[in-house]
């Protein structure tokens, strides 16, 4: 069986789709990652994938460029003749589905989040919705990472209930992300793991840090993640430098392995405006760290308010400040209990084996293989 996995960056395939890739390779499939290349290519090839560079304008809105992208997809699909294409991220889902439909190749998209364009409202959101409706209209299966996104697509007439299947995000490797004891520090450390985007709530996090630092000195505020200039909601390096010079934020840069940073944190914070199923929160909860997140789609599904963490209103620095202050007032045993509850939730609901099993089952439904027994075995 030949399978193409297409996404808007090779690192996305390596970091978020690797369990599915490895399961397909183990089934004997030939897996090709079709994505803009980066420094993740060698690692993907070492796993056993073929990697093909996809020329695409990730951020742009040019109809001409998008038409060229559809043609590029169609050329690659026609040459490789895959049994199924797995799609991730907005443009790859929409224009990949269109190209696959023209060639009668099964296409399986994963709506892992709505993206900046969908969140922007107005004419741009209308265009994106129209494209989704056009591209997805004949697909038998559409994966969503939370019930809210699924319900929204159905309410807007973009998909039907018969198409929809819900995944537990991208899942989490519970062996790699194990529960760890809290570090014995004199100060409490809040950690935000995210690209520096406005949509992730970085500005609210910085403002909450500024307000809390004015009240107390026994707390640290860290951000781990790259400055992402290619995104329309990106914040710049000058912003980061200013926050650091004020003594508000410690920017830790980016890291391939986030576990040492989570282990040193007391609480992981993600004040995002909307998510699919945020990997940051899954990783933190798996390591038995309490989390603070906004009460928005994606985040609210991962956090059990008052048990594994705390939720607050989105786009509201005052609400985030109050919630972080509330956490600081909790006794250590209660913080530890939140961490234990989060780990248990990950074990019961977000194990990556559930995601792999769902993919194997869907591919079987679309193509007749991999086998259903293999999917059932992975569920067990």
N, C-alpha and C positions, 0 to 999 in steps of 0.2 A: 504494500500500500504506500502511495506517495501522498504526503501531506505538506501543505504550505502553511506557515504561520506568519501573518503579516501584522506589523505594528510600526509605530512612528519613530522608534529608536531601538537599536540592537540591545542596548543595556536593559530596556524594558523586558525584552524576551528572556534575557539571562536572569534578571533579578526577580521577576514576577511570574514567569511562565515555565520556569525550569522543571518543576515537578511533572507537568503535563508533557513536556518535551521528552523527559527521561522515560516516562511511562510508555509513550508511543514508540520510542526507540527500542524499549524492552520488548514490545510486541512485534518487533521486526519491521516497523515502518521506516521509510526514508523521509526524514523531516528537513524541510528547507525553510530557513528564516529569511523572509523578504522584508528588509527594513533599511533605513539609512544607517550606514556603518559607523562604528565608533570603536573605542578601545576594548569593547566586550567581544569583538569578533573572534579572537583567538580562543577565548574561553568557551564560546558556543561551539566552535569547531572541535575543540578537545572533547566536548560532551558527545559529539557524533553528528552534529548538524552540518548541512551545507548552508552557507550564508551568501546571499545575493544582495548587493547594494541597490536600494530603491531610491531613485531620485525623486524627491518630493519637497515641496515648500510646506513645512509643518504649520507655520503660522499664517501664511498668506490667504487671501480671500479672492484671488483672481479666478474668474470662470475659465479663462484660457488655460491657466496652470492646472486647474482641476480636471479639465477635459484631457489634457496631456497625461495626467495621472491615471485616469481611467484607461487610456490607451496603453500606458506602461503596464498596468496590471494585466490587461488583456493579453499583451504580448508575452509576459512572463507565464501567465496561466496556460496559454496555448502551447508554449514551448515545453513546459514541464508536465502538463497534463495530469494535475493532481487528482486524487480521488475525493479530496475535500480540502477546503481552505478555512483556516481558523483566523478570525479577524479580531483585532483589538485597537482601541483608540478611534477617535471620531472619523477622520478622513479615511483611514484604512478600512473601517467598517462600512462606511457609506459607498465609497468609490470602488472598494474591493468587491462589495456585494453586487454592484452594477456590472462590473466586468465579468464576474463569475456567472451572473445570470445570463449574459449574452452567450456564454459558452456552455451553458447547462451543467455547470460544476457546482456541487453542493457547497454552500457557504454558511459558516457557523459564527456569528458575531457575539462578542462579549461587551455589553455596555457597562464598562467598569466605572463610569462617572459621566456626568453631563458636560463637563468642560466649560471653559471660559465663554465660548460663543453662546452656549445654551443659557448660561447664567446672566448674560449681558442684557437680555430683554430686547424689546423693540424689534426693528426690522431684521437684525442679524439672527435673533432667535427664531423668527418666523422662517427665514431662509433655511436654517439648520433643520427645523422641524419638517419642512417640506421635503428636504433631501432625505431625511430618515424615512419618511413615509413612502417615498418613491423607491428607495433602495431596499427596504425591508418587506415590501408588500407581499412578496411571494415566498419568503423564507419560512421553512417549516418550524425552525427553532431559533429563538433569540434568548441568549443568556443575559440575566441582570444580576447585579451584585447586592441589591437590596430591594425590598418590597415597595418602597416609596417611588424609586425610579421606574419600576415596572408599572405601578399604578398610574404614574404620570404619563407614560407612553401610551397606555391604554385610554386614559381620559382624553388625550389629545388626538386619538385615532391614528397613532403612529404604528402600533402593533395591536394584536388581539390577544385575548387570554389563552387561546389555543397555542399560540406561538411561544409563550413565555415560560421560562424555567429560571428558578432562583438559585444562585450559587452563594456559598458562604465566602464572598470575596475571592481573593486569590488563594485563600487558605494559609496556614502557617505550619512550618516544619517544627513540630513540638520537640523533636530530638535536638535540633540545632538551637532553638530558643527555649532554654530550660529555666525553671524558677531559680532565682538567686537571692540570697539574703541581702537585706539593706546594708549599704556601706555605713560604717560608724564615723559619721562626720559631725562637726560642731554646727555646720550650716545645712539648711535644707536646699536642695538643688532641683529646680524645675528645668526640664529639658523639652525643647520643641524640635522634632526631627521632621524636616520639610524643606522642599525648595523654597526660596525666598520669594513668595508670590503673595500679592494682596488677597487673592481668593482663599489662601490657606489661613488667613487671619493673622498674618505676621504683624501688621500695624497694631492690632488690638493687643497682641501679646507684648509688644514693646511698650505700649502705653501702660498696660497693667504692671509690667515690671518697673516702669518709672515711678508709678504711684506707690507700689509696695516698698521699693527701695527708699522712698522718702520717709517711710514709717519705721523701717527696721533694717538692721544690717546683717542679720543672721540668715540671709537667703541669697541664692545665686540664680541667675537666669541665663540659660544657654540655648543656642540654636545650632543644630547640626544639619547642614544641607548646603547645596550649591546655590550661587547666584545664577538665575536662569534667564539670561537676557533674551532668549528666543520666545518667551511667553509674553502675551500682551499685558498680563498683570504683574510682570516681574518688577522687583525692587532692585536698585543698583548697588554697586560696590561702595559708592559714596555714602549711601544711607547706612550701610553696615558699619563703615568706618566712623561715622558720626555717633552711632549708638555706642560703639566701643569706647570712643574718646570720652563720652559722657559717663562711662562706667556703669551703664545699664545692662548691656548684653555682652556675653562672651560668645563670639562666633567661632565655632569649632571647625569651620571648613566643611569638607565632605569626607566621607569614609566608606569603604567597601563593606566594612563590618561594623554595624552599629551596636553590637552587643556590649562591648566594654563601656560605652557611653551610657546605655540604658542601665547597666549594672551600678554605675556610680550615681545615678539619679534617684531622687525620692519620689518623683511624680513626672509623668510625661504628659505634655499639653498639646492639644491640636484644636485651635479655635476656628476651624475651617467653615466656609460658607455652605459647602455641600460636598459630599463624598460618595464614592461607590461603596467601598468597604475599606477604610484606610489602613494600609499595611502598618503604618507607624503604631497605631493603637493595638493591632493584633500582636505585634512583636513585643510591645511593652507589657501587655496583659499576659502573654505567654511566659514572660520572665518575672511574673508576679509583681509588677509595678502598678500602682493605682494610676488612673488616667483622668484628666480633665478635658472635656470636649464640648463642643456646641451641640445644642439640641436640634440637629438638622438631619436630613436623610443621610444614611451611611454611618454617621457617628452614633446616633441614638440606638442603632441596632447592635453595635459592638459594646456599648457601655450600659451596664445596669446601674442606673442612678442610685446612689446611696449604698450600693453593694460592692461593685468593682471600680467605682469612680464617681465623678460628679459631672453633671451637665449644666450648661448655662446658656443664656440667650446669645444668638449669633450677632456679629457686627456690633458688639456692645462692649467697649473696654471696661465700663463700670461694672457690668455683670461679671465679666471675666475676673476683674480685680477682686470682687467680693467672693467669688467662688474659690480663687486661689488662697485668699485669706482664710476662708472657711477650712480649707485643707490644712493650712499651717496650724490651725487651732486643734486639729484632731490629735489625740494621743497616739503614740507609736503603735500600740497593739491594734488600734482600729485601722491605721494605715496598712499594717501587715495583713489584717483580715481582708481588706479590699483587694490586696494583691493576690491572696489565695483564691478569692472568689473570681477574679479575672482569669487566673490560670485555669480554674475548673471550667469556666465558660468556654475558653479556647479548646480545651480537651473535648468538650461535649458538642460544640457547634462549628468550630472553625479549623479542624484538622485538615491539612492539605489533601489527605487521602479522600476526603469527601469530594473535593473539586476534581481530582483525577478520575474518580469513579463516575462522576456526572459527565465528564468529557468522553470517557470511553463508551458510556451508554448512549450519548447523543450521536457520536460518530457511528456507532453500530446501527442506530435508527436511520441515519442518513445514507449509509453505504453498505451495511452488512458486515462490517468489521471495523475495529477490533471486536473480539467476541464478547457477548454478554456475560459468559462465565467469568471472564477476566475482570469485568467491571464489578460483578458481584463479589469476587474475591477481594478486591481492593476496598469495597465498602466494609467488609468484615475486618 
